[in-house]
Amino acid sequence: MTRRGAREDPDWVPDMDGEDYADDEPTPKRNKPNSSAEPSGSEPKENRHEVAKEAGAVSSLVKGGVEGIANPPLKIASFNIQVFGERKMDRESVMATLLKILQRYDLVLILEIRDSSETAFPELVQECNKESPENPFAFVVSARLGRTSSKEQYGFMYRTKKLEVHSTYQFDDGDDDGTDMFQREPFAVRFRCPSTELEDFAIIATHTDPDEAAKEIGALHKVYESAKRHWQLEDIIIAGDFNADEGYVNRDDWSKIVLRHDKRFRWLIKDSTDTTTGNTDRAYDRFVVAGSKLIKAVVPDRTKVFLFDKVFNLTYEQTRKVSDHYPIEMELCGKVNKCLQKQFSSSLSVTIDQKTPVEREHDVRKIYRASEGTESAYFTSHVKYDDSRMLEVIAKRENVDSVISALHEFQTAFPNVLQEETIQMVQAYIEGSSLFSPPSDPKHPYIYGLDVDQDDMTEASDDVCKRRGSINVTVTTRLQEPLTLSVTVSMRMSKS
């Protein structure tokens, strides 16, 4: 991130090559054309599109069938490579580490490219392609942005076998005279990815000025709205170095930041996460996602910081030569094989065993003798035999709206069988288990690539989970001594 003035990390020192504050060569101040834009930013001028560069021949995207239950996820990263330029490219050990890091991903946003020759980033991509010629990267890079002579670029590297660029969008907030919103205006790229469930999405790159981080983060929702209007697209990731933590953004600032409180936006990196390699504990780097399709496509529990120093066994000094930031990474779900999954059905269940026996066998036999409908509490029963002996009676009610109500109706229809304590135990599991949490709950069970029928799922009711058309209740009671029973609540996971 750009460093101006005092820094909180006591172990931080300027780059040994003096790159921390300026490019390899100073450049004249860029004056933007006059704009009649509203304060929220204007649609980009044509020349702003033309300054974005794209390199690397785009190979044919993989468009074939899906193998297995789903394609592999699309791995996305955002990485502030501290003052990335020719001098860092010349450091062999640093480059070796960078190449290993970047090979992990399908799409990488590189921040803090500070190179007046504009050759370092293309060379980085070229070196990556030498490592994986069978799965090459292409790249898109923004214009050199910034109010001062020390300008930066945003760069995107993407695997041509998975992605192609639809278009780019440079946010324009007016002249670089201090009245504009951003030190470095955000730059966005729209991608197409046929191998994922979400085939069309965009990423807005941002690197805030640490001295004005709260103000700039506070304006990011305007950048989102501008890109959304430009592309008529809601599914957008806002990624980069937000400088979004204490020292730059204080607790009182968060209440004024729309991006933080608008329910359309979901922050994937927690405030407690440390995205820096120094001794400070700061969540500077963030992913913020918007759009219902995009939010649904994010693979749960895969958004994290990649601790490359631990993985590659680097010393503190070696790590700091690479960057003062860790990469952050997230995944989008690969395209689901719906044809294959139609051949299967799947469910998750919990079973409660009632060990206290039913006192009279006659009460158990009433279950399979009852007529269908209200007399049987809408449970359908059958008897399981061992040769000629009746072993147990199995009563099942499908597609229940309320598990507890269904069990109470069973209890009323067949007294002296199902104990109230057993129902209470079932209720405790429903209320406390993530198995029965609504899909909107982060704890909701997630199985990668499973074609879940979201349309059949609703929010939890006051005391039980309500999940229309996806919950079955089964009461199994022995017809041999001891007359114990079990209650199984199962949730359908797949559509089939």
VMD Tcl script that draws the C-alpha trace (Angstrom):
set ca {
  {0.00 0.00 0.00}
  {1.15 3.54 -0.48}
  {2.88 4.80 2.65}
  {2.79 8.45 3.56}
  {3.81 9.80 6.94}
  {4.23 7.70 10.07}
  {3.47 4.00 9.94}
  {2.14 1.92 12.81}
  {4.34 -1.14 12.22}
  {7.55 -0.53 14.20}
  {9.41 -3.19 12.18}
  {8.66 -1.61 8.83}
  {11.51 0.00 6.91}
  {11.51 1.56 3.44}
  {12.31 -0.71 0.52}
  {16.09 -1.13 0.34}
  {16.10 0.06 -3.25}
  {14.22 3.20 -2.28}
  {11.10 2.11 -4.13}
  {8.64 2.70 -1.35}
  {7.80 6.28 -2.18}
  {8.34 6.64 -5.91}
  {8.56 4.87 -9.27}
  {11.79 3.93 -10.93}
  {11.46 7.30 -12.73}
  {9.26 10.27 -11.81}
  {6.52 11.09 -14.26}
  {4.68 14.35 -14.87}
  {1.35 14.93 -13.16}
  {-1.59 13.65 -15.19}
  {-4.44 16.11 -15.63}
  {-7.77 14.53 -16.36}
  {-10.14 16.14 -18.83}
  {-12.86 18.35 -17.45}
  {-15.92 16.36 -16.53}
  {-19.52 17.28 -15.97}
  {-19.86 14.21 -13.79}
  {-22.04 14.00 -10.75}
  {-20.15 13.60 -7.47}
  {-20.65 9.84 -7.66}
  {-18.39 9.58 -10.71}
  {-19.05 9.63 -14.41}
  {-19.24 7.08 -17.15}
  {-15.73 6.61 -18.59}
  {-14.53 8.61 -21.56}
  {-13.39 6.60 -24.57}
  {-9.74 7.54 -24.08}
  {-9.96 6.14 -20.56}
  {-10.87 2.77 -22.07}
  {-8.02 2.95 -24.55}
  {-5.33 3.32 -21.90}
  {-6.15 -0.13 -20.54}
  {-3.86 -2.72 -22.11}
  {-4.55 -6.36 -22.76}
  {-1.92 -8.94 -23.64}
  {-1.71 -12.66 -24.32}
  {-3.63 -14.48 -26.98}
  {-6.95 -15.69 -25.60}
  {-7.19 -19.41 -26.21}
  {-10.47 -21.22 -26.72}
  {-12.33 -21.39 -23.46}
  {-13.19 -24.80 -22.12}
  {-16.82 -25.26 -23.13}
  {-17.24 -29.03 -22.90}
  {-19.21 -31.12 -20.45}
  {-18.70 -31.16 -16.72}
  {-16.69 -34.03 -15.27}
  {-17.79 -35.43 -11.93}
  {-20.50 -33.67 -9.97}
  {-19.06 -30.21 -10.75}
  {-16.12 -28.40 -12.33}
  {-13.28 -27.29 -10.05}
  {-13.79 -23.87 -8.46}
  {-12.42 -20.66 -9.96}
  {-9.63 -19.50 -7.64}
  {-9.40 -15.70 -7.34}
  {-6.77 -13.68 -5.45}
  {-5.95 -10.07 -4.65}
  {-2.31 -9.35 -3.88}
  {-0.58 -6.08 -3.04}
  {2.99 -6.83 -4.15}
  {4.64 -3.95 -2.33}
  {6.09 -1.43 -4.83}
  {6.21 -3.87 -7.72}
  {8.60 -2.77 -10.46}
  {11.75 -3.69 -12.37}
  {13.91 -3.75 -9.26}
  {11.72 -6.35 -7.59}
  {11.69 -8.34 -10.84}
  {15.50 -8.46 -10.69}
  {15.51 -10.18 -7.30}
  {15.74 -13.87 -8.10}
  {14.60 -15.21 -4.73}
  {11.65 -12.80 -4.61}
  {10.58 -13.78 -8.12}
  {10.80 -17.47 -7.28}
  {8.38 -16.94 -4.39}
  {6.03 -14.75 -6.43}
  {5.82 -17.33 -9.21}
  {4.90 -20.07 -6.74}
  {2.21 -17.88 -5.22}
  {0.65 -16.80 -8.51}
  {0.49 -20.33 -9.93}
  {-2.15 -21.14 -7.29}
  {-4.79 -19.00 -8.98}
  {-6.97 -18.67 -12.07}
  {-7.49 -14.92 -11.68}
  {-5.23 -12.54 -9.75}
  {-5.55 -8.82 -9.07}
  {-2.09 -7.29 -8.58}
  {-1.90 -4.00 -6.67}
  {0.81 -1.38 -6.24}
  {2.43 -1.81 -9.66}
  {4.80 1.15 -9.57}
  {6.89 1.04 -12.74}
  {7.35 4.01 -15.07}
  {8.66 1.73 -17.85}
  {5.45 -0.35 -17.73}
  {7.47 -3.48 -18.45}
  {7.61 -5.26 -15.08}
  {4.03 -6.56 -15.02}
  {4.13 -8.00 -18.58}
  {7.44 -9.63 -17.67}
  {5.87 -11.13 -14.55}
  {3.09 -12.68 -16.62}
  {5.64 -13.96 -19.12}
  {7.65 -15.63 -16.35}
  {4.48 -17.25 -14.98}
  {3.71 -18.65 -18.41}
  {7.16 -20.22 -18.60}
  {6.21 -22.13 -15.46}
  {2.86 -23.31 -16.85}
  {2.88 -23.08 -20.66}
  {0.00 -25.55 -20.87}
  {-2.25 -23.22 -18.84}
  {-1.12 -19.67 -19.67}
  {-2.11 -16.32 -18.27}
  {-3.13 -13.23 -20.21}
  {-3.40 -9.84 -18.56}
  {-5.20 -6.52 -18.43}
  {-3.59 -3.47 -16.84}
  {-4.97 -0.03 -16.07}
  {-3.48 3.34 -16.90}
  {-0.94 4.75 -14.45}
  {-3.06 6.39 -11.78}
  {-2.43 8.86 -8.95}
  {-2.35 12.54 -8.07}
  {1.40 12.65 -7.49}
  {4.39 11.72 -9.63}
  {4.42 8.31 -7.93}
  {1.73 6.54 -9.91}
  {0.38 3.01 -9.71}
  {-1.41 0.54 -11.94}
  {-3.95 -2.19 -11.29}
  {-3.15 -5.43 -13.09}
  {-5.29 -8.52 -13.68}
  {-3.79 -11.90 -14.62}
  {-6.24 -14.56 -15.82}
  {-6.04 -18.10 -17.17}
  {-7.08 -18.06 -20.81}
  {-8.43 -21.61 -20.62}
  {-11.02 -20.51 -18.10}
  {-11.65 -16.80 -18.60}
  {-11.90 -14.11 -21.20}
  {-12.26 -10.35 -20.83}
  {-15.59 -8.88 -21.83}
  {-14.59 -5.23 -21.31}
  {-12.90 -2.79 -18.93}
  {-14.19 0.25 -17.06}
  {-12.13 3.10 -15.62}
  {-14.00 5.08 -12.97}
  {-13.54 8.84 -13.47}
  {-13.94 11.12 -10.46}
  {-12.70 14.36 -12.03}
  {-9.36 16.15 -12.11}
  {-6.41 14.98 -10.02}
  {-6.45 18.17 -7.96}
  {-7.50 16.95 -4.52}
  {-11.20 17.66 -5.09}
  {-11.63 14.19 -6.58}
  {-12.67 11.20 -4.48}
  {-9.74 8.85 -4.98}
  {-5.96 9.08 -4.99}
  {-6.06 6.21 -7.50}
  {-9.43 5.77 -9.18}
  {-10.79 2.20 -9.08}
  {-10.46 0.17 -12.27}
  {-12.87 -2.63 -13.22}
  {-12.77 -5.61 -15.56}
  {-15.72 -7.73 -16.63}
  {-14.99 -11.42 -17.19}
  {-16.75 -14.33 -18.84}
  {-16.16 -17.80 -17.39}
  {-18.13 -20.68 -18.98}
  {-16.74 -23.25 -16.53}
  {-18.42 -21.72 -13.45}
  {-22.05 -21.51 -12.35}
  {-21.77 -17.71 -12.56}
  {-20.54 -17.11 -16.09}
  {-20.60 -13.30 -16.07}
  {-19.10 -11.13 -13.33}
  {-16.81 -8.15 -12.80}
  {-14.10 -7.11 -10.36}
  {-13.52 -3.54 -9.22}
  {-9.90 -3.01 -8.12}
  {-9.12 -0.41 -5.49}
  {-6.08 0.71 -3.49}
  {-7.09 3.46 -1.10}
  {-4.87 6.26 0.10}
  {-4.20 5.28 3.74}
  {-4.47 8.90 4.85}
  {-7.97 9.09 3.34}
  {-9.03 5.45 3.61}
  {-12.31 6.10 5.41}
  {-13.35 8.69 2.84}
  {-12.40 6.50 -0.13}
  {-14.03 3.34 1.25}
  {-17.07 5.51 1.91}
  {-17.23 6.29 -1.81}
  {-16.83 2.73 -3.10}
  {-20.59 2.11 -3.23}
  {-20.74 4.94 -5.78}
  {-18.14 3.15 -7.89}
  {-20.25 -0.01 -7.70}
  {-23.37 1.87 -8.78}
  {-21.48 3.47 -11.67}
  {-20.12 0.12 -12.91}
  {-23.51 -1.50 -12.41}
  {-25.16 1.15 -14.62}
  {-22.41 0.95 -17.21}
  {-22.65 -2.82 -17.62}
  {-26.20 -3.45 -16.41}
  {-24.59 -6.00 -14.11}
  {-25.11 -6.57 -10.38}
  {-22.64 -9.40 -9.80}
  {-19.48 -7.49 -8.93}
  {-16.55 -8.13 -6.58}
  {-14.85 -5.10 -5.02}
  {-11.31 -6.21 -4.20}
  {-7.99 -4.79 -3.16}
  {-6.10 -3.00 -0.43}
  {-8.77 -1.00 1.39}
  {-6.47 -0.01 4.29}
  {-9.59 -0.94 6.21}
  {-8.41 -1.18 9.79}
  {-7.34 0.84 12.81}
  {-4.90 3.62 12.15}
  {-6.55 4.40 8.83}
  {-10.21 3.54 9.48}
  {-11.31 3.93 13.07}
  {-14.39 2.53 14.79}
  {-16.32 5.78 14.48}
  {-15.72 5.83 10.72}
  {-17.54 2.57 10.01}
  {-20.97 3.95 10.84}
  {-20.60 6.43 7.96}
  {-19.53 3.87 5.35}
  {-22.47 2.78 3.18}
  {-20.58 -0.20 1.76}
  {-20.39 -1.60 5.27}
  {-24.09 -1.35 6.14}
  {-25.92 -1.70 2.82}
  {-27.33 -5.25 2.85}
  {-26.51 -5.69 -0.83}
  {-22.83 -5.99 0.03}
  {-21.21 -8.93 1.78}
  {-17.72 -8.59 3.29}
  {-15.86 -11.90 2.95}
  {-12.70 -11.03 4.92}
  {-13.41 -10.58 8.63}
  {-12.14 -7.60 10.61}
  {-10.18 -9.99 12.82}
  {-8.14 -11.31 9.87}
  {-4.51 -10.23 9.56}
  {-3.60 -9.62 5.90}
  {-0.16 -8.11 6.60}
  {3.21 -9.84 6.90}
  {4.52 -7.47 9.58}
  {4.01 -7.53 13.32}
  {0.84 -5.48 13.18}
  {-2.50 -7.29 13.04}
  {-4.54 -5.51 10.37}
  {-7.29 -6.51 7.93}
  {-6.26 -4.10 5.19}
  {-7.11 -6.30 2.19}
  {-10.74 -7.16 1.46}
  {-13.23 -8.83 -0.83}
  {-16.73 -7.32 -0.91}
  {-19.30 -9.06 -3.11}
  {-22.68 -7.92 -4.40}
  {-25.36 -9.52 -6.56}
  {-27.50 -12.52 -5.58}
  {-25.96 -14.84 -8.18}
  {-22.43 -13.93 -7.14}
  {-23.13 -14.31 -3.43}
  {-24.63 -17.75 -4.09}
  {-21.60 -18.73 -6.23}
  {-19.02 -17.97 -3.51}
  {-17.71 -21.24 -2.04}
  {-18.15 -21.05 1.76}
  {-15.12 -21.30 4.04}
  {-12.65 -20.93 1.16}
  {-12.03 -17.18 1.56}
  {-8.78 -16.75 3.45}
  {-5.30 -15.30 3.63}
  {-2.52 -17.31 1.98}
  {0.33 -17.40 4.49}
  {3.09 -17.91 1.96}
  {5.84 -17.49 4.53}
  {4.56 -20.48 6.50}
  {3.92 -22.59 3.38}
  {7.33 -21.86 1.82}
  {9.21 -21.73 5.15}
  {10.51 -18.18 4.68}
  {12.25 -16.05 7.27}
  {10.77 -12.72 8.32}
  {13.34 -10.86 6.20}
  {12.68 -13.04 3.14}
  {8.94 -12.52 3.52}
  {9.20 -8.75 3.78}
  {11.26 -8.59 0.60}
  {8.30 -10.15 -1.23}
  {5.62 -7.87 0.23}
  {4.19 -6.32 3.36}
  {0.88 -8.01 2.46}
  {-0.34 -11.58 2.13}
  {-2.55 -12.49 -0.83}
  {-6.22 -12.93 -0.02}
  {-8.11 -15.60 -1.92}
  {-11.66 -16.72 -2.63}
  {-13.38 -19.29 -4.85}
  {-16.42 -19.34 -7.14}
  {-18.23 -22.64 -7.62}
  {-17.58 -24.54 -10.84}
  {-20.44 -25.43 -13.15}
  {-22.62 -28.17 -11.68}
  {-23.23 -31.43 -13.57}
  {-27.01 -31.42 -13.34}
  {-27.44 -34.32 -15.77}
  {-25.31 -36.60 -13.60}
  {-26.94 -35.49 -10.37}
  {-30.40 -36.33 -11.70}
  {-29.38 -39.97 -11.34}
  {-28.97 -39.62 -7.57}
  {-30.72 -38.23 -4.53}
  {-29.07 -37.24 -1.28}
  {-30.08 -36.19 2.19}
  {-28.62 -35.41 5.60}
  {-30.29 -36.67 8.75}
  {-30.19 -36.84 12.53}
  {-31.59 -39.76 14.57}
  {-32.71 -39.62 18.21}
  {-33.04 -42.98 19.99}
  {-35.69 -43.30 22.71}
  {-34.20 -45.99 24.95}
  {-37.10 -46.18 27.39}
  {-39.31 -48.97 25.97}
  {-42.97 -48.55 25.11}
  {-44.91 -50.41 27.83}
  {-47.51 -52.17 25.67}
  {-47.04 -53.82 22.28}
  {-50.71 -53.09 21.58}
  {-49.93 -49.35 21.45}
  {-47.24 -49.97 18.85}
  {-49.50 -52.13 16.66}
  {-52.00 -49.25 16.44}
  {-49.49 -47.42 14.24}
  {-49.71 -49.77 11.25}
  {-53.41 -50.51 11.80}
  {-54.45 -46.85 11.59}
  {-56.11 -45.57 8.44}
  {-54.27 -43.01 6.35}
  {-55.03 -39.35 6.98}
  {-55.90 -37.76 10.28}
  {-56.14 -41.11 12.11}
  {-52.48 -41.78 11.35}
  {-51.41 -38.12 11.72}
  {-50.62 -38.29 7.99}
  {-47.84 -40.80 8.59}
  {-47.58 -43.70 6.16}
  {-46.63 -46.96 7.88}
  {-45.29 -50.36 6.96}
  {-43.98 -53.34 8.88}
  {-40.50 -54.75 8.47}
  {-40.22 -58.54 8.76}
  {-37.48 -61.00 9.58}
  {-38.71 -64.14 7.83}
  {-42.18 -64.49 9.37}
  {-41.52 -62.33 12.42}
  {-42.52 -58.68 12.59}
  {-39.44 -56.73 13.65}
  {-40.50 -53.10 13.59}
  {-43.07 -50.65 12.30}
  {-41.80 -47.70 10.29}
  {-44.01 -44.59 10.12}
  {-42.93 -41.81 7.75}
  {-44.30 -38.36 6.99}
  {-42.81 -36.52 4.04}
  {-42.53 -32.84 3.15}
  {-43.40 -31.53 6.59}
  {-43.65 -27.82 7.28}
  {-42.94 -28.20 10.99}
  {-41.08 -31.17 12.45}
  {-42.25 -30.59 16.02}
  {-45.90 -30.12 15.03}
  {-45.75 -33.37 13.06}
  {-44.33 -35.24 16.05}
  {-46.96 -33.82 18.40}
  {-49.67 -34.94 15.99}
  {-48.11 -38.42 15.96}
  {-48.06 -38.38 19.77}
  {-51.76 -37.50 19.87}
  {-52.72 -40.17 17.33}
  {-50.69 -42.87 19.08}
  {-50.61 -42.23 22.85}
  {-48.04 -43.89 25.10}
  {-45.51 -44.39 22.28}
  {-43.50 -41.21 21.68}
  {-42.33 -39.47 24.85}
  {-42.41 -35.70 25.23}
  {-38.75 -35.74 26.25}
  {-37.88 -37.31 22.90}
  {-39.66 -34.51 21.06}
  {-37.79 -31.97 23.19}
  {-34.50 -33.62 22.23}
  {-35.43 -33.41 18.53}
  {-36.29 -29.74 18.96}
  {-32.94 -29.08 20.64}
  {-31.11 -30.59 17.67}
  {-33.16 -28.58 15.20}
  {-32.51 -25.32 17.02}
  {-28.85 -26.00 17.71}
  {-27.65 -27.89 14.66}
  {-26.36 -26.24 11.50}
  {-28.00 -29.12 9.64}
  {-31.34 -27.37 9.90}
  {-30.21 -23.78 9.54}
  {-31.69 -21.76 6.65}
  {-29.64 -21.34 3.46}
  {-28.92 -17.72 4.35}
  {-27.10 -18.87 7.51}
  {-23.31 -19.21 7.02}
  {-23.50 -22.42 9.09}
  {-25.92 -24.04 6.64}
  {-24.49 -27.37 5.44}
  {-22.56 -26.92 2.21}
  {-21.47 -29.70 -0.13}
  {-19.34 -28.46 -3.01}
  {-20.99 -28.87 -6.40}
  {-24.29 -30.23 -5.10}
  {-27.30 -28.99 -7.06}
  {-29.33 -27.79 -4.09}
  {-32.95 -26.87 -4.62}
  {-32.91 -23.39 -3.10}
  {-36.48 -22.71 -4.22}
  {-37.76 -25.31 -1.75}
  {-36.08 -23.67 1.23}
  {-37.47 -21.00 3.51}
  {-36.36 -19.34 6.72}
  {-36.69 -20.91 10.15}
  {-39.98 -20.52 11.99}
  {-40.34 -19.45 15.61}
  {-39.47 -22.80 17.15}
  {-38.62 -25.19 14.32}
  {-37.05 -25.19 10.95}
  {-39.51 -24.77 8.11}
  {-38.17 -25.96 4.80}
  {-40.98 -26.50 2.34}
  {-40.84 -29.86 0.58}
  {-37.44 -30.96 1.88}
  {-37.91 -32.40 5.41}
  {-39.07 -35.95 6.19}
  {-39.81 -37.37 9.65}
  {-39.60 -41.10 10.39}
  {-40.60 -42.87 13.62}
  {-39.31 -46.45 13.82}
  {-40.64 -48.61 16.71}
  {-39.61 -52.16 17.53}
  {-42.20 -54.94 17.61}
  {-39.84 -57.21 19.56}
  {-38.77 -56.68 23.15}
  {-37.51 -54.16 24.14}
  {-40.05 -51.90 22.40}
  {-37.68 -48.98 21.85}
  {-38.04 -46.42 19.09}
  {-36.08 -43.85 17.12}
  {-36.99 -40.57 15.43}
  {-35.11 -39.62 12.26}
  {-35.36 -36.16 10.72}
  {-33.85 -36.02 7.24}
  {-33.29 -33.04 4.98}
  {-33.15 -33.47 1.25}
  {-30.01 -31.87 -0.13}
  {-30.16 -32.49 -3.87}
  {-32.98 -31.71 -6.28}
  {-33.51 -35.29 -7.44}
}
mol new
graphics top color blue
foreach p $ca { graphics top sphere $p radius 0.5 }
foreach p [lrange $ca 0 end-1] q [lrange $ca 1 end] { graphics top cylinder $p $q radius 0.2 }
display resetview
